[in-house]
């Protein structure tokens, strides 16, 4: 552990940490809401443009293509230019193109704008997760990532209820849902006070900037809490490395090869299982004979439970080893997903749907903490972006798989497929995932 890391690890949570939490949580609120805008707007688009389910699949798939680009490039850019600057750039991208979604005139234009929105959305997620891993002490990474995601997840029920009010009001009501997504631009006002990552500056050889940020944090801690304990004695977790930009090749060398392959598989099947449920529930319910209003009503009720799962995870992800938390949670998601597919009783639809989204969002918190922990600073955002982006790329075909299964084998087959995806996640992490809870980033990189 370097001197910079040792000083960061001993700090209490200060007003500067809380400023970062506010900026990240606000951005996540609209990012996670925007990620789901098309799922809630789709029934209105179908009604207004008279398009088939295959067109919905096309639009959904293009957005995931954009997320692959955003995740891989966004992570790389953040490793090169810094976490804060990358965070700001990606917010600008996703909010601008979210507003352009509202001006779409046909399936092609909406698909293009969703693709470009996806670039910004996934880029922001990757950079934010890396920032939390580096900026918050090891003892609290999971707790504060969980808090940020919990607040952010309120954007999903908020978006669901906005859609519930706006989509049925007119043929153009769905357009206003995308305007709502563009409100994430105001996160930039909060990001202005957010410190950058001292660990990133240290790795880049910019010791002066790292010291300046640490000095601000230490002054805030002394003023707000009192005298600080001495930092732990610096211990080199691995031999000092020359300042470099890192490379994708580094993620496939030594201990990082197994971690990278494991995480790519996890994010591929997590994404297929996650969006197989979240993105399709309103449309599948409508195709099963429910009205537009009923479909959105059930989806909105289920969506309320999203932040509950993240809040629960924020309390547990530091208490239990993350490897086993992820494994058990994936099995629970598979079980609840199958039970959801077996029922058509309104109360049970909401009950099992709520259990699915709670366990899914608990998984999101755990993976957002776990993934960047497994890479060194020089490629942390790149590694997170590669794994996250591969999941998004795989899901380009995911909507077509769901649509084909629904047409060929019916409603239940979709949920059997979703359960199978989550069981793969449980197996891969349970067998191959390293333990990380409570360990410093430098120790994990060693």
C-alpha positions in Angstrom: 0.0 0.0 0.0 1.5 3.4 -1.0 1.5 6.5 1.2 -1.3 8.0 -0.8 -3.5 4.9 -0.4 -2.6 4.6 3.3 -3.7 8.2 3.9 -6.9 7.7 2.0 -7.8 4.5 3.8 -7.6 6.0 7.3 -9.9 9.0 6.4 -13.5 9.2 7.9 -16.3 10.2 5.5 -16.2 14.0 5.1 -18.3 16.6 3.4 -16.1 16.1 0.3 -17.0 12.4 0.2 -20.7 13.4 0.6 -20.4 15.9 -2.3 -19.1 13.0 -4.4 -22.0 10.8 -3.2 -24.5 13.5 -4.1 -23.1 14.0 -7.7 -22.9 10.3 -8.3 -26.3 9.5 -6.9 -28.0 12.3 -8.9 -26.3 11.1 -12.1 -27.3 7.5 -11.3 -30.9 8.5 -10.7 -31.3 9.7 -14.3 -28.9 7.2 -15.7 -30.8 4.3 -14.3 -34.1 6.0 -15.2 -32.9 6.6 -18.7 -31.7 3.1 -19.1 -35.3 2.0 -18.6 -37.1 4.8 -20.5 -37.6 2.8 -23.7 -38.9 -0.2 -21.7 -41.7 2.0 -20.3 -42.1 4.1 -23.5 -42.3 1.0 -25.8 -46.0 0.3 -25.4 -46.7 3.9 -26.4 -44.4 3.7 -29.3 -46.1 0.5 -30.5 -49.5 2.2 -30.2 -48.4 5.4 -32.0 -46.3 3.9 -34.8 -48.1 0.5 -35.1 -44.8 -1.4 -35.0 -44.3 -5.1 -34.2 -42.4 -6.6 -31.2 -39.4 -7.2 -33.5 -39.0 -3.5 -34.0 -38.9 -3.1 -30.2 -36.2 -5.7 -30.1 -34.2 -3.8 -32.8 -34.3 -0.5 -30.9 -33.4 -2.2 -27.6 -30.5 -4.1 -29.3 -29.0 -0.9 -30.8 -29.0 0.7 -27.4 -26.9 -2.2 -26.1 -24.5 -1.8 -29.0 -24.0 1.7 -27.9 -23.4 0.6 -24.3 -20.7 -1.7 -25.5 -18.9 1.2 -27.2 -19.5 3.5 -24.2 -18.3 0.9 -21.7 -15.1 0.0 -23.4 -14.2 3.5 -24.7 -15.5 5.3 -21.6 -13.4 3.1 -19.3 -10.3 3.6 -21.4 -10.8 7.4 -21.6 -11.2 7.6 -17.8 -7.9 5.8 -17.4 -6.2 8.3 -19.6 -7.9 11.7 -18.7 -9.1 11.1 -15.1 -12.3 9.9 -13.4 -13.9 13.3 -12.9 -13.4 14.6 -16.4 -14.6 11.3 -17.9 -17.6 11.4 -15.6 -18.6 14.9 -16.9 -18.0 13.9 -20.6 -20.3 10.9 -20.4 -23.1 12.8 -18.6 -23.1 15.3 -21.4 -23.3 12.6 -24.0 -26.2 10.6 -22.5 -28.4 13.6 -21.6 -28.0 15.3 -25.0 -28.9 12.2 -26.9 -31.7 11.3 -24.5 -33.3 14.6 -25.4 -32.9 13.8 -29.1 -34.8 10.5 -28.6 -37.9 12.7 -28.0 -37.6 14.1 -31.5 -37.4 10.6 -33.3 -39.6 10.3 -36.4 -39.3 6.6 -37.1 -37.8 3.3 -35.9 -34.4 4.0 -37.5 -34.0 7.4 -36.0 -35.0 6.2 -32.6 -32.6 3.3 -32.8 -29.8 5.6 -33.7 -30.5 8.0 -30.9 -30.8 5.1 -28.4 -27.5 3.8 -29.6 -25.8 7.1 -28.9 -27.6 7.5 -25.6 -26.3 4.1 -24.6 -22.7 5.2 -25.3 -23.0 7.8 -22.6 -25.0 5.7 -20.2 -22.6 2.8 -19.9 -19.5 5.1 -20.0 -20.8 7.0 -17.0 -21.6 3.8 -15.0 -18.1 2.3 -15.6 -16.3 5.5 -14.6 -18.5 6.1 -11.5 -17.8 2.6 -10.2 -14.1 2.9 -10.6 -14.2 6.3 -8.9 -16.0 4.8 -5.8 -13.5 2.0 -5.6 -10.6 4.4 -5.6 -12.0 7.3 -3.5 -13.7 5.5 -0.6 -11.8 3.4 2.0 -11.9 -0.4 1.7 -14.0 -0.7 4.8 -16.9 1.3 3.3 -16.7 0.8 -0.5 -19.7 -1.6 -0.6 -21.7 0.5 1.8 -21.4 3.8 -0.1 -21.7 2.1 -3.5 -24.9 0.6 -2.2 -26.1 4.0 -1.0 -25.4 5.6 -4.3 -27.1 2.9 -6.3 -30.1 2.9 -3.8 -30.6 6.6 -4.4 -30.0 6.1 -8.1 -32.5 3.3 -8.4 -35.3 5.6 -7.2 -35.0 6.9 -10.8 -36.5 3.6 -12.1 -39.9 3.8 -10.2 -39.8 7.6 -10.8 -39.5 7.0 -14.5 -42.1 4.2 -14.4 -44.6 6.5 -12.8 -43.7 9.4 -15.1 -44.4 7.0 -18.0 -47.6 5.8 -16.3 -48.8 9.4 -16.4 -47.4 10.6 -19.7 -47.6 7.6 -22.1 -51.4 7.1 -22.1 -52.2 10.8 -22.3 -51.6 11.0 -26.1 -49.9 9.3 -29.0 -46.9 11.6 -28.4 -46.9 11.1 -24.6 -44.0 8.6 -24.9 -41.7 11.4 -26.2 -41.9 13.3 -22.9 -40.4 10.2 -21.1 -37.2 10.9 -23.0 -37.2 14.6 -22.0 -37.4 13.4 -18.4 -34.3 11.3 -19.0 -32.4 14.4 -20.2 -32.7 16.1 -16.9 -29.6 14.3 -15.8 -27.7 17.2 -17.2 -28.1 19.0 -13.8 -25.7 16.4 -12.3 -22.9 18.6 -13.7 -23.7 21.3 -11.1 -22.9 18.8 -8.3 -19.9 17.3 -10.1 -18.2 20.6 -10.0 -17.4 20.1 -6.2 -16.5 16.4 -6.6 -12.7 15.8 -6.0 -10.9 13.6 -8.5 -9.2 10.3 -7.6 -5.9 10.8 -5.8 -5.0 7.2 -6.7 -5.4 8.0 -10.4 -3.1 11.1 -10.1 -0.6 9.0 -8.1 -0.4 6.4 -10.8 0.0 9.0 -13.5 3.0 10.4 -11.6 1.2 13.6 -10.8 2.1 13.6 -7.1 1.3 17.3 -6.6 -2.3 17.0 -7.7 -2.7 13.8 -5.5 -1.3 15.7 -2.5 -3.5 18.7 -3.1 -6.7 16.5 -3.1 -5.5 14.6 0.0 -4.7 17.8 1.8 -8.3 19.0 1.1 -9.7 15.7 2.4 -7.5 15.8 5.5 -8.4 19.4 6.3 -12.1 18.6 6.0 -11.7 15.5 8.2 -9.8 17.4 10.9 -12.4 20.2 10.9 -15.4 17.9 10.9 -14.2 14.9 13.0 -11.0 15.9 14.9 -7.4 14.8 14.8 -6.7 11.9 12.4 -5.0 8.7 13.3 -1.6 8.1 11.8 -1.9 6.2 8.4 -0.8 2.6 8.2 2.9 2.2 7.3 3.1 2.1 3.5 3.7 -1.4 2.2 4.3 -2.1 -1.5 1.7 -4.6 -2.6 3.6 -5.2 -5.8 6.9 -3.8 -7.3 6.7 -0.1 -8.3 5.8 0.3 -11.9 6.8 3.1 -14.3 4.1 5.6 -15.2 2.3 4.1 -18.2 -1.1 4.3 -19.8 -1.7 0.6 -19.2 -3.1 -1.5 -21.9 -5.8 -4.0 -22.6 -3.1 -6.6 -22.9 -2.3 -6.1 -19.2 -5.8 -7.5 -18.3 -4.9 -10.8 -20.0 -1.6 -11.4 -18.2 -0.8 -13.3 -15.0 -3.5 -13.3 -12.3 -5.6 -10.8 -14.3 -6.3 -13.3 -17.1 -8.5 -15.5 -15.0 -10.2 -12.5 -13.4 -10.9 -10.8 -16.8 -12.4 -14.0 -18.4 -14.5 -14.7 -15.3 -15.9 -11.2 -15.1 -16.7 -11.1 -18.9 -18.7 -14.3 -18.5 -20.4 -12.9 -15.4 -21.4 -9.6 -17.0 -22.6 -11.4 -20.2 -25.0 -13.7 -18.4 -25.9 -11.1 -15.8 -26.9 -8.6 -18.5 -28.9 -11.2 -20.5 -30.7 -12.2 -17.3 -31.2 -8.7 -16.0 -32.6 -7.1 -19.2 -34.4 -10.3 -20.2 -36.7 -9.4 -17.3 -36.5 -5.7 -16.8 -36.7 -4.5 -20.4 -39.5 -6.9 -21.5 -42.0 -7.1 -18.6 -44.3 -4.3 -19.7 -44.4 -5.5 -23.3 -44.8 -9.2 -22.5 -47.6 -8.4 -20.0 -49.4 -6.5 -22.7 -48.9 -9.3 -25.3 -50.4 -11.7 -22.7 -53.7 -9.8 -23.0 -53.4 -7.0 -20.5 -54.2 -3.5 -21.5 -51.6 -0.8 -21.9 -52.7 0.8 -18.6 -52.6 -2.5 -16.7 -49.2 -3.4 -18.1 -47.7 -0.1 -17.0 -49.6 -0.3 -13.6 -48.0 -3.7 -12.7 -44.6 -2.6 -14.0 -44.7 0.6 -12.0 -45.7 -1.3 -8.8 -42.8 -3.8 -9.3 -40.4 -0.9 -10.1 -41.0 0.6 -6.6 -39.0 -2.3 -5.1 -35.8 -1.6 -7.1 -34.1 0.7 -4.5 -35.1 -1.7 -1.6 -32.9 -4.4 -3.0 -29.9 -2.0 -3.3 -30.5 -0.7 0.2 -30.5 -4.2 1.6 -27.3 -5.0 -0.3 -25.6 -1.8 1.0 -26.0 -3.3 4.5 -24.9 -6.8 3.7 -22.2 -6.5 1.0 -19.5 -5.5 3.6 -20.8 -8.0 6.1 -20.5 -11.1 3.9 -17.8 -12.1 1.5 -18.8 -10.6 -1.9 -18.0 -13.8 -3.8 -20.6 -15.8 -1.9 -23.1 -12.9 -1.7 -23.1 -12.8 -5.5 -23.4 -16.6 -5.8 -26.4 -17.0 -3.5 -28.1 -13.9 -4.9 -27.9 -15.3 -8.4 -29.6 -18.5 -7.4 -32.4 -16.5 -5.7 -33.0 -14.4 -8.8 -33.3 -17.6 -10.9 -35.8 -19.1 -8.5 -38.0 -16.0 -8.2 -37.9 -15.5 -12.0 -39.3 -18.9 -12.6 -42.0 -18.4 -10.0 -42.9 -15.1 -11.7 -43.3 -16.8 -15.1 -45.6 -19.5 -13.6 -48.2 -17.1 -12.3 -50.9 -14.8 -13.8 -52.6 -13.8 -10.6 -52.2 -10.0 -10.1 -51.0 -10.2 -6.5 -48.5 -12.9 -7.3 -47.3 -11.1 -10.4 -46.4 -8.1 -8.2 -45.0 -10.2 -5.4 -42.6 -12.3 -7.4 -41.8 -9.4 -9.7 -40.8 -7.4 -6.6 -38.6 -10.2 -5.3 -36.9 -10.5 -8.7 -36.1 -6.8 -8.9 -34.9 -6.6 -5.3 -32.5 -9.5 -5.7 -31.4 -8.2 -9.1 -30.6 -4.8 -7.7 -28.8 -6.3 -4.8 -26.7 -8.1 -7.4 -26.0 -4.8 -9.2 -24.6 -3.3 -6.0 -22.4 -6.3 -5.4 -21.0 -6.4 -9.0 -20.5 -2.7 -9.1 -18.2 -3.0 -6.1 -16.7 -6.4 -7.0 -15.6 -5.8 -10.6 -13.3 -2.7 -10.3 -11.7 -4.2 -7.2 -10.2 -7.0 -9.3 -8.1 -4.7 -11.6 -5.1 -2.4 -10.9 -5.4 1.4 -11.0 -3.9 1.8 -14.5 -6.5 -0.3 -16.1 -9.3 -0.3 -13.5 -11.8 1.7 -15.6 -10.7 -0.2 -18.8 -11.2 -3.5 -17.1 -14.6 -2.5 -15.7 -15.5 -1.2 -19.1 -14.4 -4.3 -21.0 -16.4 -6.6 -18.7 -19.4 -4.3 -18.6 -19.3 -3.6 -22.3 -19.1 -7.3 -23.3 -22.3 -7.8 -21.3 -24.0 -5.0 -23.2 -22.6 -6.3 -26.6 -24.0 -9.8 -25.9 -27.4 -8.3 -25.1 -27.6 -7.0 -28.7 -28.9 -10.5 -29.4 -30.7 -10.8 -26.1 -33.9 -9.0 -27.1 -34.2 -11.1 -30.3 -33.7 -14.2 -28.2 -36.5 -13.2 -25.9 -38.8 -12.3 -28.8 -38.0 -15.6 -30.6 -38.6 -17.6 -27.4 -41.9 -15.9 -26.7 -43.2 -16.5 -30.3 -41.9 -20.1 -30.5 -42.4 -21.4 -27.0 -44.6 -19.0 -25.1 -44.4 -16.8 -22.0 -42.9 -19.3 -19.6 -39.9 -20.2 -21.8 -38.7 -16.6 -21.5 -38.4 -16.9 -17.7 -36.7 -20.4 -18.0 -34.1 -18.7 -20.2 -33.7 -15.9 -17.7 -33.2 -18.3 -14.8 -30.6 -20.3 -16.8 -28.6 -17.1 -17.3 -28.5 -16.4 -13.6 -27.4 -19.9 -12.7 -24.4 -19.5 -15.0 -23.5 -16.4 -13.0 -23.8 -18.3 -9.7 -21.5 -21.1 -11.1 -18.8 -18.9 -12.5 -18.4 -16.7 -9.5 -18.8 -19.5 -7.0 -16.1 -21.6 -8.7 -13.7 -19.0 -10.1 -14.3 -15.7 -8.2 -11.6 -14.4 -5.8 -12.4 -13.1 -2.3 -12.3 -9.3 -1.9 -14.3 -8.1 1.1 -12.3 -5.8 3.4 -9.1 -5.9 1.3 -7.3 -2.8 -0.1 -7.1 -2.3 -3.8 -3.3 -2.6 -3.7 -3.5 -5.9 -1.9 -5.9 -7.2 -4.5 -3.7 -6.0 -7.3 -0.7 -7.8 -5.8 
